[in-house]
Amino acid sequence: MSLKRWLAPVLWAVLLLSVVGCGVEDSAGGGQEQAPDAGVEDVSPDDDTGGQSDAQDDDEPDLEEESPDRDGDGVRNESDNCPDVANNDQDDTDGDTVGDACDNCPLVANVTQSDELCSSN
């Protein structure tokens, strides 16, 4: 038998199986179930999510991880002397490690940001 003669039916069988799909027999030995789709996200609505998928439930964004620069001034939070107020210049006139943009009295060194220390000078 020639190669073409037996290869054509094999290719047709492969094509037919890929179009129709192969079922996976269930554990009871009864009918056939369709094999689960690998990598397909479950997007059925949940009562507690307002219709969000399960993947979105598990992966709630953590602002600290998602945005290492909370205030958007171009300085990462761990190095920012005022991480909640944009101050890309990072000025700290009094040298108290609190940026002038957040400092309640930027001319008096005042790490605790106590108003009493600020008003006494």
A tleap script that builds the chain and sets N, CA, C and O, in Angstrom:
source leaprc.protein.ff14SB
mol = sequence {
  NMET SER LEU LYS ARG TRP LEU ALA PRO VAL
  LEU TRP ALA VAL LEU LEU LEU SER VAL VAL
  GLY CYS GLY VAL GLU ASP SER ALA GLY GLY
  GLY GLN GLU GLN ALA PRO ASP ALA GLY VAL
  GLU ASP VAL SER PRO ASP ASP ASP THR GLY
  GLY GLN SER ASP ALA GLN ASP ASP ASP GLU
  PRO ASP LEU GLU GLU GLU SER PRO ASP ARG
  ASP GLY ASP GLY VAL ARG ASN GLU SER ASP
  ASN CYS PRO ASP VAL ALA ASN ASN ASP GLN
  ASP ASP THR ASP GLY ASP THR VAL GLY ASP
  ALA CYS ASP ASN CYS PRO LEU VAL ALA ASN
  VAL THR GLN SER ASP GLU LEU CYS SER SER
  CASN
}
set mol.1.N position { 0.851 -1.173 0.000 }
set mol.1.CA position { 0.000 0.000 0.000 }
set mol.1.C position { 0.896 1.236 0.000 }
set mol.1.O position { 1.911 1.278 0.696 }
set mol.2.N position { 0.524 2.206 -0.761 }
set mol.2.CA position { 1.358 3.390 -0.871 }
set mol.2.C position { 1.136 4.316 0.327 }
set mol.2.O position { 0.106 4.254 0.999 }
set mol.3.N position { 2.105 5.156 0.571 }
set mol.3.CA position { 2.073 6.105 1.683 }
set mol.3.C position { 0.858 7.029 1.594 }
set mol.3.O position { 0.191 7.277 2.598 }
set mol.4.N position { 0.574 7.532 0.406 }
set mol.4.CA position { -0.561 8.425 0.227 }
set mol.4.C position { -1.876 7.742 0.573 }
set mol.4.O position { -2.783 8.355 1.137 }
set mol.5.N position { -1.961 6.485 0.230 }
set mol.5.CA position { -3.207 5.760 0.399 }
set mol.5.C position { -3.569 5.582 1.873 }
set mol.5.O position { -4.749 5.684 2.210 }
set mol.6.N position { -2.620 5.325 2.759 }
set mol.6.CA position { -2.959 5.137 4.184 }
set mol.6.C position { -2.838 6.432 4.974 }
set mol.6.O position { -3.446 6.554 6.037 }
set mol.7.N position { -2.065 7.411 4.483 }
set mol.7.CA position { -1.905 8.672 5.188 }
set mol.7.C position { -3.160 9.536 5.107 }
set mol.7.O position { -3.504 10.203 6.083 }
set mol.8.N position { -3.842 9.541 3.986 }
set mol.8.CA position { -5.038 10.362 3.819 }
set mol.8.C position { -6.117 10.012 4.837 }
set mol.8.O position { -6.649 10.927 5.465 }
set mol.9.N position { -6.475 8.730 5.041 }
set mol.9.CA position { -7.491 8.422 6.048 }
set mol.9.C position { -7.059 8.787 7.472 }
set mol.9.O position { -7.890 9.180 8.292 }
set mol.10.N position { -5.787 8.661 7.761 }
set mol.10.CA position { -5.279 9.015 9.096 }
set mol.10.C position { -5.416 10.522 9.314 }
set mol.10.O position { -5.861 10.952 10.379 }
set mol.11.N position { -5.047 11.314 8.338 }
set mol.11.CA position { -5.166 12.764 8.451 }
set mol.11.C position { -6.626 13.180 8.586 }
set mol.11.O position { -6.940 14.080 9.365 }
set mol.12.N position { -7.535 12.528 7.829 }
set mol.12.CA position { -8.959 12.838 7.952 }
set mol.12.C position { -9.463 12.494 9.346 }
set mol.12.O position { -10.281 13.229 9.900 }
set mol.13.N position { -8.996 11.404 9.918 }
set mol.13.CA position { -9.423 11.008 11.264 }
set mol.13.C position { -8.938 12.015 12.294 }
set mol.13.O position { -9.682 12.375 13.206 }
set mol.14.N position { -7.710 12.470 12.161 }
set mol.14.CA position { -7.163 13.474 13.081 }
set mol.14.C position { -7.947 14.773 12.960 }
set mol.14.O position { -8.282 15.391 13.971 }
set mol.15.N position { -8.238 15.182 11.756 }
set mol.15.CA position { -9.008 16.402 11.536 }
set mol.15.C position { -10.409 16.277 12.125 }
set mol.15.O position { -10.897 17.204 12.772 }
set mol.16.N position { -11.045 15.152 11.907 }
set mol.16.CA position { -12.378 14.930 12.426 }
set mol.16.C position { -12.378 14.957 13.954 }
set mol.16.O position { -13.263 15.566 14.555 }
set mol.17.N position { -11.415 14.317 14.583 }
set mol.17.CA position { -11.337 14.308 16.042 }
set mol.17.C position { -11.061 15.702 16.604 }
set mol.17.O position { -11.572 16.060 17.665 }
set mol.18.N position { -10.264 16.476 15.899 }
set mol.18.CA position { -9.977 17.818 16.403 }
set mol.18.C position { -11.185 18.732 16.273 }
set mol.18.O position { -11.371 19.623 17.102 }
set mol.19.N position { -12.016 18.529 15.245 }
set mol.19.CA position { -13.204 19.344 15.065 }
set mol.19.C position { -14.303 18.916 16.025 }
set mol.19.O position { -14.918 19.761 16.675 }
set mol.20.N position { -14.556 17.628 16.123 }
set mol.20.CA position { -15.619 17.101 16.965 }
set mol.20.C position { -15.198 17.124 18.421 }
set mol.20.O position { -16.027 17.375 19.296 }
set mol.21.N position { -13.956 16.874 18.694 }
set mol.21.CA position { -13.445 16.851 20.060 }
set mol.21.C position { -13.577 15.463 20.649 }
set mol.21.O position { -14.466 14.696 20.278 }
set mol.22.N position { -12.707 15.159 21.547 }
set mol.22.CA position { -12.748 13.873 22.230 }
set mol.22.C position { -13.373 14.089 23.582 }
set mol.22.O position { -13.008 15.026 24.292 }
set mol.23.N position { -14.297 13.250 23.946 }
set mol.23.CA position { -14.886 13.312 25.275 }
set mol.23.C position { -14.040 12.523 26.248 }
set mol.23.O position { -13.271 11.649 25.847 }
set mol.24.N position { -14.180 12.829 27.530 }
set mol.24.CA position { -13.483 12.091 28.569 }
set mol.24.C position { -14.546 11.346 29.337 }
set mol.24.O position { -15.513 11.948 29.803 }
set mol.25.N position { -14.381 10.042 29.477 }
set mol.25.CA position { -15.378 9.238 30.170 }
set mol.25.C position { -15.380 9.587 31.647 }
set mol.25.O position { -14.319 9.716 32.257 }
set mol.26.N position { -16.578 9.743 32.234 }
set mol.26.CA position { -16.649 10.083 33.660 }
set mol.26.C position { -16.310 8.872 34.511 }
set mol.26.O position { -16.210 7.758 33.997 }
set mol.27.N position { -16.134 9.081 35.805 }
set mol.27.CA position { -15.668 8.027 36.699 }
set mol.27.C position { -16.685 6.919 36.874 }
set mol.27.O position { -16.300 5.805 37.230 }
set mol.28.N position { -17.972 7.167 36.641 }
set mol.28.CA position { -19.001 6.147 36.785 }
set mol.28.C position { -19.046 5.246 35.568 }
set mol.28.O position { -19.739 4.229 35.584 }
set mol.29.N position { -18.349 5.583 34.546 }
set mol.29.CA position { -18.308 4.763 33.352 }
set mol.29.C position { -19.459 5.035 32.407 }
set mol.29.O position { -19.575 4.368 31.379 }
set mol.30.N position { -20.316 5.997 32.724 }
set mol.30.CA position { -21.469 6.328 31.899 }
set mol.30.C position { -21.061 7.105 30.687 }
set mol.30.O position { -20.027 6.835 30.076 }
set mol.31.N position { -21.871 8.067 30.339 }
set mol.31.CA position { -21.665 8.880 29.141 }
set mol.31.C position { -20.325 9.573 29.115 }
set mol.31.O position { -19.428 9.285 29.908 }
set mol.32.N position { -20.216 10.482 28.194 }
set mol.32.CA position { -18.951 11.183 28.048 }
set mol.32.C position { -19.108 12.632 28.452 }
set mol.32.O position { -20.140 13.257 28.207 }
set mol.33.N position { -18.064 13.158 29.077 }
set mol.33.CA position { -18.008 14.572 29.422 }
set mol.33.C position { -16.945 15.221 28.574 }
set mol.33.O position { -15.988 14.576 28.146 }
set mol.34.N position { -17.118 16.481 28.341 }
set mol.34.CA position { -16.118 17.202 27.578 }
set mol.34.C position { -14.941 17.514 28.487 }
set mol.34.O position { -15.130 17.896 29.642 }
set mol.35.N position { -13.741 17.356 27.979 }
set mol.35.CA position { -12.538 17.633 28.754 }
set mol.35.C position { -12.505 19.115 29.115 }
set mol.35.O position { -12.867 19.958 28.294 }
set mol.36.N position { -12.070 19.443 30.348 }
set mol.36.CA position { -12.003 20.861 30.735 }
set mol.36.C position { -10.997 21.623 29.889 }
set mol.36.O position { -9.959 21.083 29.504 }
set mol.37.N position { -11.307 22.870 29.607 }
set mol.37.CA position { -10.403 23.703 28.821 }
set mol.37.C position { -9.297 24.225 29.719 }
set mol.37.O position { -9.561 24.919 30.701 }
set mol.38.N position { -8.080 23.896 29.390 }
set mol.38.CA position { -6.948 24.356 30.191 }
set mol.38.C position { -6.720 25.833 29.941 }
set mol.38.O position { -6.710 26.286 28.796 }
set mol.39.N position { -6.537 26.580 31.014 }
set mol.39.CA position { -6.196 27.983 30.907 }
set mol.39.C position { -7.371 28.898 30.636 }
set mol.39.O position { -7.171 30.090 30.402 }
set mol.40.N position { -8.607 28.377 30.660 }
set mol.40.CA position { -9.776 29.216 30.431 }
set mol.40.C position { -10.304 29.676 31.774 }
set mol.40.O position { -10.578 28.857 32.652 }
set mol.41.N position { -10.444 30.966 31.938 }
set mol.41.CA position { -10.848 31.565 33.206 }
set mol.41.C position { -12.348 31.425 33.426 }
set mol.41.O position { -13.138 31.623 32.502 }
set mol.42.N position { -12.743 31.080 34.666 }
set mol.42.CA position { -14.149 30.982 35.034 }
set mol.42.C position { -14.682 32.392 35.250 }
set mol.42.O position { -14.237 33.097 36.156 }
set mol.43.N position { -15.633 32.801 34.419 }
set mol.43.CA position { -16.180 34.139 34.543 }
set mol.43.C position { -17.648 34.116 34.946 }
set mol.43.O position { -18.376 35.081 34.714 }
set mol.44.N position { -18.083 33.006 35.553 }
set mol.44.CA position { -19.460 32.961 36.008 }
set mol.44.C position { -19.627 33.872 37.212 }
set mol.44.O position { -18.744 33.939 38.067 }
set mol.45.N position { -20.759 34.578 37.288 }
set mol.45.CA position { -20.938 35.541 38.374 }
set mol.45.C position { -21.047 34.861 39.730 }
set mol.45.O position { -21.642 33.791 39.854 }
set mol.46.N position { -20.467 35.492 40.746 }
set mol.46.CA position { -20.552 35.048 42.131 }
set mol.46.C position { -21.430 36.034 42.876 }
set mol.46.O position { -21.558 37.188 42.467 }
set mol.47.N position { -22.036 35.584 43.968 }
set mol.47.CA position { -22.885 36.462 44.760 }
set mol.47.C position { -22.107 37.604 45.386 }
set mol.47.O position { -22.629 38.712 45.512 }
set mol.48.N position { -20.856 37.348 45.783 }
set mol.48.CA position { -20.089 38.344 46.520 }
set mol.48.C position { -19.220 39.238 45.650 }
set mol.48.O position { -18.544 40.124 46.173 }
set mol.49.N position { -19.217 39.033 44.356 }
set mol.49.CA position { -18.297 39.790 43.521 }
set mol.49.C position { -18.973 40.721 42.543 }
set mol.49.O position { -18.299 41.508 41.879 }
set mol.50.N position { -20.283 40.654 42.437 }
set mol.50.CA position { -20.955 41.501 41.469 }
set mol.50.C position { -20.644 41.108 40.044 }
set mol.50.O position { -20.633 41.954 39.150 }
set mol.51.N position { -20.384 39.798 39.817 }
set mol.51.CA position { -20.135 39.324 38.468 }
set mol.51.C position { -18.677 39.252 38.090 }
set mol.51.O position { -18.371 38.895 36.952 }
set mol.52.N position { -17.760 39.574 38.985 }
set mol.52.CA position { -16.345 39.461 38.667 }
set mol.52.C position { -15.953 37.996 38.658 }
set mol.52.O position { -16.580 37.174 39.326 }
set mol.53.N position { -14.925 37.674 37.908 }
set mol.53.CA position { -14.483 36.291 37.843 }
set mol.53.C position { -13.764 35.905 39.121 }
set mol.53.O position { -13.323 36.757 39.892 }
set mol.54.N position { -13.655 34.580 39.329 }
set mol.54.CA position { -12.949 34.083 40.508 }
set mol.54.C position { -11.499 34.547 40.525 }
set mol.54.O position { -10.951 34.839 41.587 }
set mol.55.N position { -10.873 34.615 39.342 }
set mol.55.CA position { -9.476 35.035 39.288 }
set mol.55.C position { -9.332 36.466 39.802 }
set mol.55.O position { -8.338 36.794 40.450 }
set mol.56.N position { -10.316 37.316 39.518 }
set mol.56.CA position { -10.242 38.687 39.998 }
set mol.56.C position { -10.429 38.738 41.504 }
set mol.56.O position { -9.853 39.604 42.163 }
set mol.57.N position { -11.234 37.816 42.074 }
set mol.57.CA position { -11.421 37.777 43.521 }
set mol.57.C position { -10.104 37.490 44.225 }
set mol.57.O position { -9.755 38.141 45.210 }
set mol.58.N position { -9.377 36.502 43.703 }
set mol.58.CA position { -8.159 36.055 44.356 }
set mol.58.C position { -7.006 37.033 44.178 }
set mol.58.O position { -6.077 37.055 44.985 }
set mol.59.N position { -7.060 37.827 43.146 }
set mol.59.CA position { -5.935 38.700 42.833 }
set mol.59.C position { -6.310 40.166 43.002 }
set mol.59.O position { -6.076 40.974 42.102 }
set mol.60.N position { -6.891 40.517 44.147 }
set mol.60.CA position { -7.207 41.921 44.403 }
set mol.60.C position { -5.911 42.726 44.352 }
set mol.60.O position { -4.919 42.312 44.951 }
set mol.61.N position { -5.891 43.842 43.667 }
set mol.61.CA position { -4.653 44.611 43.572 }
set mol.61.C position { -4.242 45.168 44.921 }
set mol.61.O position { -5.067 45.679 45.679 }
set mol.62.N position { -2.977 45.063 45.203 }
set mol.62.CA position { -2.407 45.626 46.412 }
set mol.62.C position { -1.706 46.905 45.973 }
set mol.62.O position { -0.722 46.849 45.235 }
set mol.63.N position { -2.200 48.052 46.419 }
set mol.63.CA position { -1.666 49.329 45.938 }
set mol.63.C position { -0.172 49.444 46.167 }
set mol.63.O position { 0.535 50.024 45.342 }
set mol.64.N position { 0.322 48.904 47.270 }
set mol.64.CA position { 1.750 48.979 47.569 }
set mol.64.C position { 2.553 48.205 46.520 }
set mol.64.O position { 3.610 48.665 46.089 }
set mol.65.N position { 2.050 47.019 46.103 }
set mol.65.CA position { 2.754 46.222 45.106 }
set mol.65.C position { 2.542 46.776 43.705 }
set mol.65.O position { 3.488 46.863 42.921 }
set mol.66.N position { 1.310 47.150 43.386 }
set mol.66.CA position { 0.990 47.624 42.056 }
set mol.66.C position { 1.619 48.985 41.774 }
set mol.66.O position { 2.014 49.255 40.639 }
set mol.67.N position { 1.716 49.831 42.769 }
set mol.67.CA position { 2.220 51.174 42.581 }
set mol.67.C position { 3.289 51.479 43.620 }
set mol.67.O position { 2.983 52.006 44.690 }
set mol.68.N position { 4.531 51.154 43.315 }
set mol.68.CA position { 5.598 51.409 44.285 }
set mol.68.C position { 5.862 52.902 44.471 }
set mol.68.O position { 6.736 53.283 45.250 }
set mol.69.N position { 5.119 53.741 43.768 }
set mol.69.CA position { 5.208 55.188 43.910 }
set mol.69.C position { 3.781 55.703 44.101 }
set mol.69.O position { 3.149 56.165 43.151 }
set mol.70.N position { 3.285 55.622 45.320 }
set mol.70.CA position { 1.894 55.952 45.636 }
set mol.70.C position { 1.468 57.327 45.159 }
set mol.70.O position { 0.364 57.485 44.636 }
set mol.71.N position { 2.331 58.331 45.331 }
set mol.71.CA position { 1.935 59.701 44.992 }
set mol.71.C position { 2.267 60.102 43.554 }
set mol.71.O position { 1.926 61.201 43.118 }
set mol.72.N position { 2.931 59.210 42.822 }
set mol.72.CA position { 3.197 59.465 41.407 }
set mol.72.C position { 4.227 60.537 41.117 }
set mol.72.O position { 4.213 61.125 40.036 }
set mol.73.N position { 5.131 60.806 42.068 }
set mol.73.CA position { 6.130 61.862 41.837 }
set mol.73.C position { 7.438 61.350 41.247 }
set mol.73.O position { 8.384 62.116 41.067 }
set mol.74.N position { 7.491 60.035 40.942 }
set mol.74.CA position { 8.705 59.477 40.344 }
set mol.74.C position { 9.710 58.965 41.354 }
set mol.74.O position { 10.796 58.536 40.966 }
set mol.75.N position { 9.385 58.995 42.640 }
set mol.75.CA position { 10.275 58.498 43.693 }
set mol.75.C position { 9.564 57.333 44.370 }
set mol.75.O position { 8.435 57.479 44.838 }
set mol.76.N position { 10.222 56.173 44.422 }
set mol.76.CA position { 9.612 54.981 45.031 }
set mol.76.C position { 9.296 55.237 46.498 }
set mol.76.O position { 10.013 55.968 47.181 }
set mol.77.N position { 8.209 54.623 46.979 }
set mol.77.CA position { 7.727 54.838 48.344 }
set mol.77.C position { 8.805 54.675 49.402 }
set mol.77.O position { 8.888 55.480 50.329 }
set mol.78.N position { 9.636 53.635 49.275 }
set mol.78.CA position { 10.642 53.382 50.313 }
set mol.78.C position { 11.713 54.475 50.383 }
set mol.78.O position { 12.400 54.592 51.398 }
set mol.79.N position { 11.863 55.266 49.339 }
set mol.79.CA position { 12.843 56.348 49.334 }
set mol.79.C position { 12.208 57.729 49.416 }
set mol.79.O position { 12.908 58.729 49.573 }
set mol.80.N position { 10.886 57.787 49.311 }
set mol.80.CA position { 10.163 59.055 49.248 }
set mol.80.C position { 10.035 59.656 50.651 }
set mol.80.O position { 9.566 58.984 51.570 }
set mol.81.N position { 10.450 60.921 50.821 }
set mol.81.CA position { 10.349 61.564 52.135 }
set mol.81.C position { 8.949 62.115 52.407 }
set mol.81.O position { 8.696 62.703 53.459 }
set mol.82.N position { 8.059 61.921 51.461 }
set mol.82.CA position { 6.660 62.324 51.621 }
set mol.82.C position { 5.852 61.446 50.657 }
set mol.82.O position { 5.424 61.924 49.606 }
set mol.83.N position { 5.633 60.155 51.003 }
set mol.83.CA position { 5.083 59.194 50.045 }
set mol.83.C position { 3.628 59.403 49.651 }
set mol.83.O position { 3.173 58.796 48.682 }
set mol.84.N position { 2.883 60.238 50.363 }
set mol.84.CA position { 1.476 60.436 50.028 }
set mol.84.C position { 1.191 61.760 49.332 }
set mol.84.O position { 0.060 62.003 48.911 }
set mol.85.N position { 2.202 62.622 49.203 }
set mol.85.CA position { 2.051 63.908 48.519 }
set mol.85.C position { 3.162 64.011 47.476 }
set mol.85.O position { 4.335 63.820 47.796 }
set mol.86.N position { 2.795 64.310 46.237 }
set mol.86.CA position { 3.784 64.403 45.166 }
set mol.86.C position { 4.777 65.530 45.447 }
set mol.86.O position { 4.396 66.685 45.635 }
set mol.87.N position { 6.034 65.169 45.470 }
set mol.87.CA position { 7.116 66.154 45.656 }
set mol.87.C position { 8.377 65.597 45.009 }
set mol.87.O position { 9.284 65.125 45.695 }
set mol.88.N position { 8.424 65.657 43.686 }
set mol.88.CA position { 9.546 65.053 42.972 }
set mol.88.C position { 10.884 65.702 43.288 }
set mol.88.O position { 11.927 65.101 43.029 }
set mol.89.N position { 10.887 66.911 43.841 }
set mol.89.CA position { 12.159 67.538 44.211 }
set mol.89.C position { 12.698 66.993 45.534 }
set mol.89.O position { 13.891 67.127 45.807 }
set mol.90.N position { 11.847 66.383 46.360 }
set mol.90.CA position { 12.231 65.784 47.645 }
set mol.90.C position { 12.910 66.800 48.579 }
set mol.90.O position { 13.768 66.429 49.380 }
set mol.91.N position { 12.526 68.073 48.474 }
set mol.91.CA position { 13.104 69.099 49.353 }
set mol.91.C position { 12.788 68.792 50.812 }
set mol.91.O position { 11.668 68.408 51.151 }
set mol.92.N position { 13.791 68.967 51.668 }
set mol.92.CA position { 13.658 68.807 53.121 }
set mol.92.C position { 14.514 69.902 53.744 }
set mol.92.O position { 15.622 69.640 54.210 }
set mol.93.N position { 14.004 71.119 53.750 }
set mol.93.CA position { 14.756 72.301 54.159 }
set mol.93.C position { 15.328 72.179 55.558 }
set mol.93.O position { 16.472 72.571 55.787 }
set mol.94.N position { 14.550 71.638 56.514 }
set mol.94.CA position { 15.020 71.561 57.898 }
set mol.94.C position { 15.794 70.280 58.205 }
set mol.94.O position { 16.316 70.137 59.310 }
set mol.95.N position { 15.880 69.345 57.254 }
set mol.95.CA position { 16.686 68.139 57.436 }
set mol.95.C position { 16.113 67.130 58.412 }
set mol.95.O position { 16.859 66.314 58.953 }
set mol.96.N position { 14.815 67.161 58.653 }
set mol.96.CA position { 14.221 66.238 59.627 }
set mol.96.C position { 13.707 64.948 58.990 }
set mol.96.O position { 12.984 64.202 59.649 }
set mol.97.N position { 14.046 64.661 57.753 }
set mol.97.CA position { 13.662 63.497 56.956 }
set mol.97.C position { 12.203 63.519 56.508 }
set mol.97.O position { 11.760 62.581 55.845 }
set mol.98.N position { 11.452 64.547 56.847 }
set mol.98.CA position { 10.077 64.701 56.371 }
set mol.98.C position { 10.119 65.765 55.280 }
set mol.98.O position { 10.552 66.891 55.524 }
set mol.99.N position { 9.667 65.410 54.073 }
set mol.99.CA position { 9.713 66.346 52.955 }
set mol.99.C position { 8.904 67.597 53.220 }
set mol.99.O position { 7.879 67.548 53.900 }
set mol.100.N position { 9.360 68.715 52.688 }
set mol.100.CA position { 8.690 70.000 52.890 }
set mol.100.C position { 7.206 69.941 52.507 }
set mol.100.O position { 6.388 70.626 53.121 }
set mol.101.N position { 6.850 69.139 51.509 }
set mol.101.CA position { 5.456 69.047 51.077 }
set mol.101.C position { 4.566 68.446 52.165 }
set mol.101.O position { 3.357 68.673 52.158 }
set mol.102.N position { 5.143 67.682 53.100 }
set mol.102.CA position { 4.377 67.057 54.186 }
set mol.102.C position { 4.697 67.666 55.545 }
set mol.102.O position { 3.998 67.403 56.522 }
set mol.103.N position { 5.727 68.461 55.612 }
set mol.103.CA position { 6.230 68.986 56.882 }
set mol.103.C position { 5.319 70.116 57.394 }
set mol.103.O position { 5.048 71.075 56.673 }
set mol.104.N position { 4.847 69.990 58.654 }
set mol.104.CA position { 3.967 71.027 59.184 }
set mol.104.C position { 4.727 72.316 59.496 }
set mol.104.O position { 4.122 73.386 59.557 }
set mol.105.N position { 6.031 72.230 59.691 }
set mol.105.CA position { 6.841 73.455 59.782 }
set mol.105.C position { 8.200 73.146 59.155 }
set mol.105.O position { 9.105 72.662 59.833 }
set mol.106.N position { 8.337 73.425 57.873 }
set mol.106.CA position { 9.514 73.043 57.106 }
set mol.106.C position { 10.808 73.772 57.470 }
set mol.106.O position { 11.873 73.430 56.954 }
set mol.107.N position { 10.731 74.770 58.348 }
set mol.107.CA position { 11.952 75.483 58.727 }
set mol.107.C position { 12.487 75.041 60.079 }
set mol.107.O position { 13.561 75.490 60.480 }
set mol.108.N position { 11.768 74.166 60.805 }
set mol.108.CA position { 12.199 73.671 62.118 }
set mol.108.C position { 12.256 72.147 62.055 }
set mol.108.O position { 11.274 71.496 61.700 }
set mol.109.N position { 13.435 71.574 62.409 }
set mol.109.CA position { 13.568 70.117 62.423 }
set mol.109.C position { 12.574 69.547 63.424 }
set mol.109.O position { 12.602 69.887 64.607 }
set mol.110.N position { 11.694 68.674 62.936 }
set mol.110.CA position { 10.554 68.261 63.718 }
set mol.110.C position { 10.084 66.902 63.204 }
set mol.110.O position { 9.075 66.820 62.502 }
set mol.111.N position { 10.817 65.822 63.552 }
set mol.111.CA position { 10.522 64.493 63.031 }
set mol.111.C position { 9.123 64.040 63.421 }
set mol.111.O position { 8.445 63.398 62.619 }
set mol.112.N position { 8.675 64.354 64.627 }
set mol.112.CA position { 7.362 63.917 65.102 }
set mol.112.C position { 6.228 64.749 64.515 }
set mol.112.O position { 5.064 64.367 64.635 }
set mol.113.N position { 6.538 65.860 63.892 }
set mol.113.CA position { 5.566 66.778 63.301 }
set mol.113.C position { 4.616 67.332 64.364 }
set mol.113.O position { 3.433 67.555 64.105 }
set mol.114.N position { 5.157 67.548 65.562 }
set mol.114.CA position { 4.384 68.126 66.657 }
set mol.114.C position { 4.226 69.625 66.411 }
set mol.114.O position { 5.205 70.329 66.165 }
set mol.115.N position { 2.993 70.102 66.479 }
set mol.115.CA position { 2.732 71.531 66.282 }
set mol.115.C position { 3.367 72.371 67.384 }
set mol.115.O position { 3.709 73.529 67.145 }
set mol.116.N position { 3.535 71.816 68.589 }
set mol.116.CA position { 4.147 72.568 69.699 }
set mol.116.C position { 5.586 72.954 69.372 }
set mol.116.O position { 6.005 74.079 69.646 }
set mol.117.N position { 6.339 72.031 68.790 }
set mol.117.CA position { 7.729 72.337 68.437 }
set mol.117.C position { 7.794 73.398 67.351 }
set mol.117.O position { 8.702 74.230 67.341 }
set mol.118.N position { 6.856 73.370 66.460 }
set mol.118.CA position { 6.848 74.309 65.343 }
set mol.118.C position { 6.531 75.724 65.824 }
set mol.118.O position { 7.157 76.682 65.371 }
set mol.119.N position { 5.570 75.865 66.731 }
set mol.119.CA position { 5.144 77.193 67.155 }
set mol.119.C position { 6.108 77.821 68.171 }
set mol.119.O position { 6.064 79.033 68.384 }
set mol.120.N position { 6.984 77.013 68.807 }
set mol.120.CA position { 7.883 77.557 69.814 }
set mol.120.C position { 9.058 78.303 69.216 }
set mol.120.O position { 9.735 79.035 69.938 }
set mol.121.N position { 9.327 78.153 67.949 }
set mol.121.CA position { 10.472 78.824 67.333 }
set mol.121.C position { 10.033 79.887 66.376 }
set mol.121.O position { 10.870 80.553 65.767 }
savepdb mol mol.pdb
quit
